[in-house]
Amino acid sequence: MMDTNYSCTKDKLHWTFLIIQERNLTDRLSTNSSLSVRLSWFEQLRPSLCLTTQDCTDYLCKSLFFVGEIGRNDYNYAFLQGLSMAQVQAFVPRVVEAIAGATSRLIEQGALNLLVPGNLPIGCSTLYLTLFYTPNREEYDPRNGCLKALNGISKYHYSLLKAALKKQRQKYPHAKIIYADYYGAALKFFHSPEHFGELHLPLVCPL
């Protein structure tokens, strides 16, 4: 069931860790296991889950594969090392390419049900609200106090990811590939935090 382009796909999945090394971003890594390495762990574990090809087919087709959230660490490492928003945005397509490659690799291994989440709105993160604080009110979304430019990167990520998953569905019509909208779900909390529990302090107050 292996893709004939397996080796090429596998190489693409290493890009995130390699680019981090090239840019000397490794000193703040919380993990040094690339997406490709983690998929290799699954492939090494697979023989212990089933003995025959039919057993594996039956086992994997009943399983739900959770592919993500992927990309957050790549963006975090880059921002924490001082890369500009333009530099980070430039490699969003390669992050999405890696996610699509991982999805293909799992389907070629026999996965049929895959949930692929997008990223959270990083412009609403307290970390980024602190790092990128500016007295310029125009930089903030008046609905929630989040940084518009940073959320623009999150929206760019999910728009490319949704398009990539659409192509995956066309390529693998027998598989169920579900997109989980973390961005949209999280924004509900930031737009109306009072609807989700008792609050004593505002979640964000950049203005």
C-alpha positions as CSV (number, residue, x, y, z in Angstrom):
1,M,0.0,0.0,0.0
2,M,3.0,2.2,0.0
3,D,3.1,5.4,-2.1
4,T,5.7,5.1,-4.9
5,N,6.8,8.6,-3.9
6,Y,7.2,7.6,-0.3
7,S,10.9,8.5,0.0
8,C,10.3,11.9,-1.5
9,T,7.3,12.5,0.8
10,K,9.3,11.4,3.8
11,D,12.1,13.8,3.0
12,K,9.7,16.7,2.8
13,L,8.5,16.0,6.3
14,H,12.0,16.7,7.6
15,W,12.0,20.2,6.4
16,T,10.7,21.9,9.5
17,F,13.5,20.6,11.7
18,L,16.2,21.2,9.1
19,I,15.1,24.8,8.5
20,I,15.2,25.3,12.3
21,Q,18.8,24.0,12.3
22,E,19.8,26.2,9.4
23,R,18.5,29.3,11.1
24,N,20.2,28.4,14.4
25,L,16.8,28.1,16.2
26,T,17.6,24.9,18.1
27,D,18.5,26.5,21.4
28,R,14.8,26.9,22.4
29,L,13.5,23.7,21.1
30,S,11.1,21.9,23.5
31,T,11.3,18.8,21.2
32,N,13.8,17.7,18.6
33,S,11.6,15.1,17.1
34,S,10.4,16.1,13.6
35,L,7.1,15.1,12.1
36,S,8.9,12.5,10.0
37,V,10.5,11.0,13.1
38,R,7.1,10.6,14.8
39,L,5.6,9.0,11.8
40,S,8.5,6.6,11.8
41,W,7.7,5.7,15.4
42,F,4.2,4.8,14.3
43,E,5.6,2.6,11.4
44,Q,7.8,0.8,13.9
45,L,4.9,0.3,16.3
46,R,2.5,-0.9,13.6
47,P,3.8,-4.6,13.5
48,S,3.0,-4.9,17.2
49,L,-0.6,-3.9,16.5
50,C,-1.5,-6.5,13.9
51,L,0.2,-9.6,12.4
52,T,-1.2,-10.0,8.9
53,T,-2.1,-7.6,6.2
54,Q,-5.8,-8.2,6.7
55,D,-5.5,-7.8,10.4
56,C,-3.8,-4.4,9.8
57,T,-6.4,-3.3,7.3
58,D,-9.2,-4.2,9.8
59,Y,-7.5,-2.5,12.7
60,L,-6.4,0.7,11.0
61,C,-9.7,1.2,9.1
62,K,-11.5,1.3,12.5
63,S,-9.0,3.8,14.0
64,L,-9.2,7.6,14.2
65,F,-5.9,9.3,13.4
66,F,-5.4,12.7,14.9
67,V,-2.9,14.6,12.7
68,G,-1.9,17.7,14.6
69,E,-2.1,20.4,15.8
70,I,1.0,20.8,13.6
71,G,2.9,24.1,12.8
72,R,2.5,25.8,16.2
73,N,6.0,24.9,17.3
74,D,7.5,25.8,14.0
75,Y,6.1,29.3,14.3
76,N,6.8,29.6,18.0
77,Y,10.5,28.7,17.5
78,A,10.8,31.2,14.7
79,F,9.1,34.1,16.5
80,L,11.0,33.5,19.7
81,Q,14.3,33.8,17.8
82,G,13.3,37.1,16.4
83,L,12.2,36.3,12.8
84,S,9.9,38.8,11.3
85,M,6.3,38.1,10.5
86,A,7.1,38.2,6.8
87,Q,9.8,35.6,7.3
88,V,7.5,33.3,9.2
89,Q,4.7,33.7,6.8
90,A,7.0,32.8,3.9
91,F,7.4,29.2,5.2
92,V,3.7,28.6,6.1
93,P,3.3,26.8,2.7
94,R,6.1,24.4,3.6
95,V,4.5,23.6,7.0
96,V,1.2,22.8,5.2
97,E,3.0,20.7,2.7
98,A,4.5,18.7,5.5
99,I,1.0,18.2,7.0
100,A,-0.3,17.0,3.7
101,G,2.6,14.7,3.3
102,A,2.0,13.2,6.7
103,T,-1.7,12.7,5.8
104,S,-0.7,10.9,2.6
105,R,1.8,8.8,4.4
106,L,-0.7,7.6,7.0
107,I,-3.3,6.8,4.3
108,E,-0.8,4.8,2.4
109,Q,-0.2,2.8,5.6
110,G,-3.9,2.0,5.8
111,A,-5.5,4.9,7.8
112,L,-9.0,5.7,6.6
113,N,-10.3,8.2,9.2
114,L,-8.1,11.2,9.8
115,L,-8.8,14.4,11.8
116,V,-6.5,17.3,10.8
117,P,-6.8,20.4,13.0
118,G,-5.7,23.9,12.1
119,N,-3.8,26.2,14.4
120,L,-5.1,28.4,17.2
121,P,-5.3,32.2,16.7
122,I,-1.7,33.0,17.8
123,G,-2.5,36.8,17.8
124,C,-4.7,36.1,20.9
125,S,-2.0,34.3,22.8
126,T,-0.8,36.1,26.0
127,L,2.7,35.2,25.0
128,Y,2.5,37.1,21.7
129,L,0.4,39.9,23.1
130,T,3.3,40.5,25.4
131,L,6.2,40.0,22.9
132,F,4.5,42.1,20.2
133,Y,2.9,44.8,22.4
134,T,2.4,48.1,20.7
135,P,0.7,51.3,21.8
136,N,-0.8,51.5,18.2
137,R,-4.5,50.7,18.7
138,E,-4.8,50.0,15.0
139,E,-2.7,46.8,15.4
140,Y,-5.4,45.2,17.5
141,D,-8.8,43.7,16.6
142,P,-11.4,45.8,18.4
143,R,-13.7,42.8,18.8
144,N,-11.2,40.9,21.0
145,G,-8.0,42.7,21.6
146,C,-6.0,40.2,19.5
147,L,-3.1,41.2,17.2
148,K,-4.4,41.3,13.7
149,A,-1.1,40.7,11.9
150,L,-0.3,37.6,13.9
151,N,-3.8,36.2,13.4
152,G,-3.3,36.8,9.7
153,I,-0.6,34.2,9.8
154,S,-3.0,31.8,11.5
155,K,-5.6,32.5,8.9
156,Y,-3.1,32.0,6.1
157,H,-2.1,28.7,7.6
158,Y,-5.7,27.4,7.8
159,S,-6.6,28.6,4.3
160,L,-3.7,26.7,2.8
161,L,-4.4,23.7,4.9
162,K,-8.1,23.5,3.9
163,A,-7.1,23.7,0.3
164,A,-4.5,21.0,0.7
165,L,-6.9,18.7,2.5
166,K,-9.4,19.3,-0.4
167,K,-6.8,17.9,-2.8
168,Q,-6.2,15.0,-0.4
169,R,-9.9,14.1,-0.5
170,Q,-9.8,14.0,-4.2
171,K,-6.6,11.9,-4.3
172,Y,-7.9,9.5,-1.6
173,P,-11.7,9.3,-2.0
174,H,-11.9,6.2,0.1
175,A,-10.6,8.0,3.1
176,K,-12.4,10.4,5.5
177,I,-10.3,13.5,6.0
178,I,-11.9,15.9,8.5
179,Y,-10.6,19.4,9.1
180,A,-11.0,20.7,12.7
181,D,-11.4,24.5,12.9
182,Y,-9.4,25.3,16.0
183,Y,-9.1,29.0,14.9
184,G,-12.8,29.6,14.6
185,A,-13.7,27.7,17.7
186,A,-11.1,29.5,19.8
187,L,-12.2,33.0,18.6
188,K,-15.6,32.4,20.1
189,F,-13.9,32.5,23.5
190,F,-12.0,35.6,22.8
191,H,-15.0,37.4,21.3
192,S,-17.3,36.6,24.2
193,P,-15.3,35.3,27.2
194,E,-18.2,36.1,29.6
195,H,-20.3,33.4,28.0
196,F,-17.8,30.6,29.0
197,G,-17.5,31.0,32.7
198,E,-17.0,33.5,35.5
199,L,-14.4,36.1,34.9
200,H,-12.7,38.4,37.4
201,L,-10.1,40.0,35.1
202,P,-10.2,40.6,31.3
203,L,-8.4,38.0,29.3
204,V,-6.6,40.6,27.2
205,C,-6.4,44.3,27.7
206,P,-3.9,45.7,25.2
207,L,-5.8,48.9,24.7
